[in-house]
């Protein structure tokens, strides 16, 4: 493959120069690779390069100059990446990361939208139910007020109340200790009641200022009525103590011992000698207001003192001086006025003893 020309040339430069050529093609002549006629002297200006190391290549392929190592067997190649190149690669792939983030954000937004819809639906349902309840409550007719014995409550719409207002408590028979020996009452009290009669205990009776002492006084009055006077029970419908409490006698539904068509309210004490206190007077007014509100008492009821219905000092001059100024006071039996209850056929005096 190697051809040396002009071997007889004695020029050292010519001896050191080899012309290395590949296999000539069919279109090339045999003179394609030839030694140039003249070689520039500048080629040998580098003293470290020997003339025999200079090779001229022309129209050649698959040429290796220098040592070559060939490996027979598996070869592992380690690639060391430049940090700059790696960063550029990551930046180039950033679009995919952003796309993943956008997909995640879209999913979260969809969840929030679903939750909001459920919340709106729930609030709407609550509002609809509330509107229905309000409509039913507004259109429902109020129940008819119940009539019956007085218990404890705090309003006039029901038959139970703890006080009449402003702290005026109603003490029922069971609470003040009514006797079990009392006979069953037989004469009912018709409603609405046309007359209210005011009395007092009298007989130098002292006032009571605590529920304890007033309860004892109530039991004493009842025992005296049953044992000494032969009555089935205590005389009046209600009793008012100086403690400002109202004590239940015969209540709203049974006639008293004075007149069938009257409600008897008794001031506990002797008010020919003592002055009734403000609590007693106010409690009596609250009791009358309750009776009007619940239609136990007639709207045009007539208020009278016991001394207008019979010869007696009751309810005492001090009580009479107060009640004669009340709006419903009726001057029957005084001066030239007709007897109290004559328009209803009630006898004079009022002393039914029942």
Secondary structure, DSSP 8 states (H G I E B T S, - for coil): ------TT---HHHHH-EEEE----TTS-TTSS---S---GGGG--TTS-GGG-EEEES--S---S------S---------HHHHHHHHHHTHHHHHHHHHHHHHHHHHHHHHHHHHHHHHHHHHHHHHHHHHHHHHHS----------B--BSTTSSBBSBSSTT-BEE-HHHHT--TT------B--SSEEEEEEEE--TT-----SHHHHHHHHHHHHHHHHHTS--SS-SSSEEE-TTS-EEESS-SSB--SS-TTEEEEEESS-TTTS---HHHHHHHHHHHHHHHHTTSEEEEEEEEEGGGTSS--TT-HHHHHHHTTSTTB--TTSTTS--TTGGGT--SS-----
